Amino acid sequence: MPLFDREQTTLNRMLLAAVAFIAIGALVVSCDLSNDEERATTGLSIPMPTRDGYSASAYLDLPRVTSNRGWYGVWVMLLGQNSEGVPFIQAGLMRQEAEKAVPGVALAPFIAFRRRGQAITYVQLPPFKGNGKRCSHYFAVNRSGSTVSIRMDGKTVLSEPAREFMDAKEPMDVTFAAELFRYGDRASGIISDVELSPSPVSPLRPYNVQKVWGGRGVHIEHFARRFQAEGIFHRRGTN
């Protein structure tokens, strides 16, 4: 998804804040997405090469930063370019180092989505065993026929009718990004082995990174087969 003008505003509104309650073994978050002063993001966007079916995947890592005091994360998002309200599906990893963190949750996966004309739903999935010491996890967002889905480490964690999110021939973007929610925290997040194909079982396709962006002190570095978030989140107007 391009950074500039409307696209950046849209992305900022979709980034996730964390005020939560517990339901059915998951952490379900209700959030205010209107204020981009309290988050910093850096990432890359890739246009999907086909409108009929596709799969985008990568390994996401979120190395622990013990000095951080707010939420930070890394994720993949698939979103339409034309639909009203910009429906999307998203999945990734989150950490919280503050004293008020959810007990026992150092690293946990999450999914999020917005259907046409509806509010964003965010669900924090059960934390990884061993307190998330293994950082690298495989995520894939797929559209096949009438279904959109998300797979994590080979398991389907979300499967929904595609018509609730996008038109059959609507152009799509896939975005990989890292984000932070507290000033002074250091960026974390590694996106590696990005792959794109017309379907989960089709041969890989070459892809072009449409945009790479950063700001508020954070940016993406490119090292061979991986992209890595770097920098410290600062207030506007500071260096």
Secondary structure by P-SEA (a helix, b strand, c coil): ccccaaaaaaaaaabbbbbccccccbbbbbbbcccccccccccccccccccccccccbbbbbccccccccccccbbbbbbcccccccccccbbbbbcccccccccccccccccccccccbbbbbcccccccccccbbbbbbbcccccccccccccccccccccccccccccbbbbbbcccccccbbbbbbbccccccccccccbbbbbbccccccccccccccccbbbbbbbbbccccc
